[in-house]
């Protein structure tokens, strides 16, 4: 009987409350859902909020800056920044390695991220690298990257190769599951009390 009670309580403790998916669209000359200010941007969509920061190994004073376009957010790492395709407003690896880091105010479940101006496919010139919470980079040749069942608070998308250049168009996340330990304990206590009363009743019969 006690084993069954523990199983029920464990199931309740990991019940998700109000989980929902939100897609943050950062395309458009104004940054879409992102409010861009220099090298940083902020977002707040459907209760999912956080920041986006530009990074580069170029090391130029006053840079990098976040750029906006109809394709999404990019990185400008200096006044003479130029990508392999001639654009200076992309996350690129031409001359220096650029990347964007998205940090959420609370942990979320990562679903996917989509890149713009990205030539997708195994034989494409473009390759993107993703890191979750500062971990090892995972490279992909696809414009849309699926994170899998990962709960974390930040991810980075980076260009390493000299011919890699793209923008961050959007990313989709879900609110992380909220445990309910208090509810589980209340239910466990109630079921335990019910079990005791039932056993006493059987003994008296």
Secondary structure, 3 states (H helix, E strand, C coil): CHHHHHHHHHHHHCCCCCCCEEEEECCCCCCCCEEEECCEEEEEECCEEEEEEEEECCCCCCCCEEEEECCEEEEECCCCCCCCCCCCCCEECCCCCEEEEEEEEEEEEEEEEEEECCCCCCCCCCCEEEEECCCCCEEECCCEEEEEEEEEEEEEEECCCCCCEEEEEEEEEEECCCCCHHHHHHHHHHHHHHHHHHHHHHHHC
